Every structure is written in structure tokens, then in C-alpha cells.
């Protein structure tokens, strides 16, 4: 994650998914940004959706074709604040509700650029213990690194395993490479399930769009939250918001 990305279309989708997932959940969410320094790229510039107007008189999903109707309050918040290009805005006490309505959320915003990676990850684990968060959303620039090489733009498989051993459910942001998305998503589910099942069998599922995905790696107690999320996504199916990949870890034949 970079501050320059704040408010782009992927942020809107991520925050909305987290909001829906956390509805009715008594456990606490940790947002671990995997924050890195801004750069000179145009990444994070997909904000044209914020220029469009929602028909405020029409509140029904099936009749209002603007993507902002999926989360009207968040949309209006990002319209007002996206130019600040600072994730600190969403972390303010009065704004946390846009990710988690009941405010049952904590943030880890230390920069990977400023610390040794092991030190950074150890501090994340300490913060998880201190705040007693059972669900962790990780937001690396690019997604998962399975070979565990050092990369500030990825979460390492070894880190996923450590968080899983701590009994945490994970939601991981994944940027797609220029490969067949269907093959990639099936491969991600197989690999994660097989890597983690010896510790504790996970429920692994993916919600995706044309170039990004959210990977849900869930303890069984949080599977019901994903079922609630599916119902919300069904309401938005005509808005080209996000789709649920038809294959999940329960389809794996042992």
C-alpha cells in the first residue's frame, strides 16, 4: 500500500468488502497496510468513478447503476477526501466506521521502508496480541510471494503461515499478473490450502475483478462472515463490482 493509492477504485472496493465482511462480527479487525513510500508512477490514479454522481433519489441497487451505491457513505467520504492522498484519514476515530461500522478495528501503519522486515513483522504480531484482533487484512502492493524472497511489495508465505499459527483469519489483497486469472486463482487456493492444512484446515475463497482479488483465508469460525458477504455481492452483480470465484477450498478432493 502507498499513500498515493488512497481513494482509488481498488480502495473503494477493498473497504466496502471489509465493511460487509465485518457486519455482525464480534471479533476485531486489524488492517496491516504493508505501507511503502510513494513513487513517481501513475498507480493509484483510478479515481474517475469519484467524478460521477449518484442518483440520491434512487437507493435500490437494481435500479441505480452507479458503483457508489454499494457503499454510499464511503463513496461520499472518498469524494471529499481522496485528494489528501493519506491513509491516515481513514484511520481517524470518526472515519474508521467506513471500514468497520462498529469501530472494532485497529491499524498497523509502520512503513516497511523504515525497518528491518523481521523487526517490522514482529511488531505487527505484538500489535495483534495487544489489540486482540482475530482477523487480519493485509494490503501489500502486489500480493503474495510464495518463494519468501524479500519484497516490500508482497506478503511472504512464511508470514501468512505465522499469522495462521496464531489462529488469525487473513484477507489478502492480490494484484493479478498478466496470466490466465482463472488458472491463477485456482492455483492460489490449492497452494494456500495445502500449505496451511497441516496447521489447521482453512476455508479459502477469492473475490475478484479484472485485475485484482481479495483472498479470504479463514478460520472455520469466520466462514459464516463470508456467506454474509456473498449475499451483499449478489445485490451488486449488475454493477460490475466484484465477482466470487466459483471454486474454493471446499471443492478440493482429498
C-alpha positions as CSV (number, residue, x, y, z in Angstrom):
1,X,0.0,0.0,0.0
2,X,1.1,3.5,-0.7
3,X,-0.5,6.8,0.4
4,X,-0.8,7.8,-3.3
5,X,-3.3,5.0,-3.8
6,X,-5.7,6.4,-1.2
7,X,-9.2,6.7,-2.7
8,X,-8.8,4.9,-6.0
9,X,-11.3,2.4,-7.2
10,X,-9.5,-0.5,-5.6
11,X,-9.6,1.2,-2.2
12,X,-13.4,1.7,-2.6
13,X,-13.8,-2.0,-3.3
14,X,-11.5,-3.1,-0.5
15,X,-13.1,-1.0,2.2
16,X,-16.6,-2.0,1.0
17,X,-15.7,-5.7,1.2
18,X,-14.2,-5.4,4.6
19,X,-17.3,-3.4,5.8
20,X,-19.6,-6.2,4.5
21,X,-17.5,-9.0,5.9
22,X,-17.3,-7.4,9.4
23,X,-21.1,-6.9,9.7
24,X,-22.4,-8.7,12.7
25,X,-18.9,-10.0,13.6
26,X,-17.9,-9.8,17.3
27,X,-14.2,-10.3,16.5
28,X,-11.8,-7.4,15.9
29,X,-10.2,-6.5,12.6
30,X,-6.5,-5.4,12.1
31,X,-5.7,-3.6,8.9
32,X,-2.0,-4.1,8.2
33,X,-1.2,-1.8,5.4
34,X,2.2,-3.2,4.3
35,X,2.9,0.5,3.7
36,X,5.7,1.6,1.4
37,X,6.9,5.0,0.2
38,X,5.1,6.8,-2.7
39,X,6.8,6.7,-6.1
40,X,6.6,8.6,-9.4
41,X,4.2,6.1,-11.0
42,X,0.6,6.7,-12.0
43,X,-0.5,3.8,-9.9
44,X,-3.4,4.7,-7.6
45,X,-4.9,7.1,-10.2
46,X,-8.1,5.2,-10.9
47,X,-10.4,7.8,-9.4
48,X,-12.7,8.7,-12.3
49,X,-15.5,6.9,-10.6
50,X,-15.5,9.6,-8.0
51,X,-16.5,12.2,-10.6
52,X,-19.8,10.5,-11.3
53,X,-22.9,11.4,-9.4
54,X,-25.1,9.0,-7.6
55,X,-28.9,9.4,-8.1
56,X,-29.7,10.2,-4.5
57,X,-33.4,9.7,-5.0
58,X,-32.9,6.1,-6.1
59,X,-31.5,3.9,-3.4
60,X,-32.2,0.5,-4.9
61,X,-29.2,-1.5,-6.2
62,X,-31.0,-3.0,-9.1
63,X,-32.2,0.4,-10.4
64,X,-29.2,2.6,-9.6
65,X,-26.2,1.7,-11.8
66,X,-23.5,3.7,-10.1
67,X,-20.9,1.6,-8.3
68,X,-21.0,4.1,-5.4
69,X,-24.5,2.8,-4.4
70,X,-22.7,-0.3,-3.0
71,X,-21.4,1.9,-0.2
72,X,-22.9,5.4,-0.4
73,X,-21.4,6.8,2.8
74,X,-17.9,5.6,1.9
75,X,-18.2,6.9,-1.6
76,X,-19.2,10.4,-0.4
77,X,-16.3,10.3,2.1
78,X,-13.8,9.4,-0.6
79,X,-15.1,12.2,-2.9
80,X,-14.3,14.7,-0.1
81,X,-11.0,13.2,1.0
82,X,-9.2,11.4,-1.8
83,X,-7.1,14.3,-2.8
84,X,-5.3,14.2,0.6
85,X,-3.6,11.0,-0.6
86,X,-3.0,9.9,3.0
87,X,-4.4,6.6,4.5
88,X,-4.2,8.4,7.9
89,X,-7.6,10.0,7.0
90,X,-9.4,6.7,7.1
91,X,-7.7,5.7,10.4
92,X,-9.1,8.7,12.2
93,X,-11.6,7.8,15.0
94,X,-14.6,9.3,13.3
95,X,-13.8,7.7,10.0
96,X,-13.0,4.1,11.0
97,X,-16.7,3.3,10.5
98,X,-16.2,3.4,6.8
99,X,-14.3,0.1,7.0
100,X,-15.9,-1.4,10.1
101,X,-19.3,0.1,11.2
102,X,-18.9,-0.8,14.9
103,X,-15.4,0.6,15.1
104,X,-14.0,-2.7,16.2
105,X,-10.8,-2.2,14.2
106,X,-7.1,-1.4,14.7
107,X,-4.4,-0.3,12.2
108,X,-0.7,-1.1,11.7
109,X,0.8,1.6,9.6
110,X,4.5,1.4,10.2
111,X,6.4,1.6,6.9
112,X,8.3,-1.3,5.5
113,X,10.9,1.1,4.1
114,X,11.9,2.3,7.6
115,X,12.5,-1.0,9.3
116,X,14.2,-4.4,9.0
117,X,11.5,-6.8,7.7
118,X,11.7,-9.2,10.7
119,X,11.5,-6.4,13.1
120,X,8.5,-4.9,11.3
121,X,6.7,-8.3,11.3
122,X,7.5,-8.9,14.9
123,X,6.0,-5.6,15.8
124,X,2.9,-6.5,13.8
125,X,2.5,-9.7,15.8
126,X,2.9,-7.8,19.0
127,X,0.3,-5.3,18.0
128,X,-2.1,-8.2,17.1
129,X,-1.6,-9.7,20.6
130,X,-2.0,-6.3,22.3
131,X,-5.2,-5.4,20.4
132,X,-6.6,-9.0,20.4
133,X,-7.5,-8.8,16.7
134,X,-8.6,-12.2,15.2
135,X,-9.0,-11.1,11.6
136,X,-6.1,-9.5,9.7
137,X,-6.4,-7.6,6.4
138,X,-3.0,-7.3,4.7
139,X,-2.6,-4.8,1.9
140,X,0.7,-5.3,0.1
141,X,1.2,-3.6,-3.3
142,X,1.3,-6.8,-5.3
143,X,0.1,-9.7,-3.1
144,X,1.7,-13.0,-2.0
145,X,5.3,-14.0,-2.5
146,X,5.5,-17.8,-2.3
147,X,9.2,-18.2,-2.5
148,X,9.7,-16.0,0.6
149,X,12.2,-13.7,-1.2
150,X,12.4,-10.2,0.3
151,X,10.0,-7.9,-1.4
152,X,8.4,-4.8,0.1
153,X,5.5,-5.2,-2.4
154,X,4.5,-8.6,-1.1
155,X,3.4,-10.5,1.9
156,X,5.6,-13.6,2.3
157,X,4.1,-17.1,2.5
158,X,6.1,-17.6,5.8
159,X,4.3,-14.5,7.2
160,X,0.9,-16.0,6.3
161,X,1.9,-19.2,8.0
162,X,2.9,-17.4,11.2
163,X,-0.3,-15.5,11.3
164,X,-2.3,-18.7,10.7
165,X,-0.4,-20.4,13.5
166,X,-1.5,-17.6,15.8
167,X,-5.2,-18.5,15.0
168,X,-5.8,-15.5,12.8
169,X,-8.1,-15.3,9.7
170,X,-6.5,-13.4,6.8
171,X,-7.8,-11.4,4.0
172,X,-5.0,-10.6,1.5
173,X,-5.0,-8.1,-1.4
174,X,-3.7,-9.7,-4.6
175,X,-2.8,-7.9,-7.8
176,X,-3.1,-10.1,-10.9
177,X,-0.1,-10.8,-13.2
178,X,-0.6,-11.0,-17.0
179,X,-1.7,-14.6,-16.8
180,X,-5.0,-16.6,-17.0
181,X,-6.9,-15.3,-14.0
182,X,-8.9,-18.5,-13.6
183,X,-5.8,-20.7,-13.5
184,X,-4.1,-18.3,-11.2
185,X,-6.9,-18.2,-8.7
186,X,-7.4,-22.0,-8.7
187,X,-3.6,-22.3,-8.1
188,X,-3.7,-19.8,-5.2
189,X,-6.5,-21.7,-3.5
190,X,-4.8,-25.1,-3.9
191,X,-1.4,-23.8,-2.7
192,X,-2.7,-21.9,0.3
193,X,-4.9,-24.8,1.4
194,X,-2.1,-27.3,1.1
195,X,0.4,-25.1,2.9
196,X,-1.9,-24.4,5.8
197,X,-3.9,-27.6,6.3
198,X,-1.3,-29.3,8.5
199,X,-1.7,-26.5,11.0
200,X,-5.4,-26.1,10.7
201,X,-7.6,-26.6,7.7
202,X,-8.6,-23.2,6.2
203,X,-11.5,-22.1,4.2
204,X,-10.0,-20.3,1.2
205,X,-12.1,-18.3,-1.3
206,X,-11.5,-15.4,-3.7
207,X,-13.4,-12.3,-4.7
208,X,-12.1,-10.7,-7.8
209,X,-12.4,-8.1,-10.5
210,X,-10.5,-7.8,-13.8
211,X,-7.1,-7.1,-12.3
212,X,-7.2,-7.5,-8.5
213,X,-8.5,-10.0,-6.0
214,X,-9.2,-10.4,-2.3
215,X,-8.1,-13.8,-0.9
216,X,-10.0,-14.9,2.1
217,X,-8.0,-17.4,4.2
218,X,-10.4,-18.1,7.0
219,X,-10.6,-20.0,10.3
220,X,-13.8,-22.1,10.3
221,X,-15.5,-19.8,12.8
222,X,-15.3,-16.9,10.3
223,X,-16.7,-18.8,7.3
224,X,-20.2,-17.5,8.2
225,X,-19.0,-13.9,7.6
226,X,-18.0,-14.9,4.0
227,X,-21.5,-16.3,3.5
228,X,-23.0,-12.9,4.5
229,X,-20.6,-11.2,2.2
230,X,-21.8,-13.3,-0.7
231,X,-25.3,-12.0,-0.2
232,X,-24.2,-8.4,-0.4
233,X,-22.2,-9.1,-3.6
234,X,-25.3,-10.7,-5.1
235,X,-27.1,-7.4,-4.8
236,X,-24.4,-5.7,-6.8
237,X,-24.0,-8.3,-9.5
238,X,-25.2,-5.9,-12.3
239,X,-22.7,-3.1,-11.3
240,X,-19.5,-4.9,-12.4
241,X,-18.3,-4.5,-8.8
242,X,-16.7,-7.8,-7.8
243,X,-17.3,-11.5,-8.5
244,X,-16.9,-14.6,-6.4
245,X,-14.6,-17.2,-7.9
246,X,-16.7,-20.3,-8.3
247,X,-14.0,-22.6,-6.9
248,X,-13.0,-22.6,-3.2
249,X,-11.1,-24.9,-0.9
250,X,-14.2,-27.0,-0.1
251,X,-14.1,-28.2,-3.8
252,X,-10.6,-29.7,-3.2
253,X,-10.9,-33.5,-3.1
254,X,-8.6,-35.0,-0.5
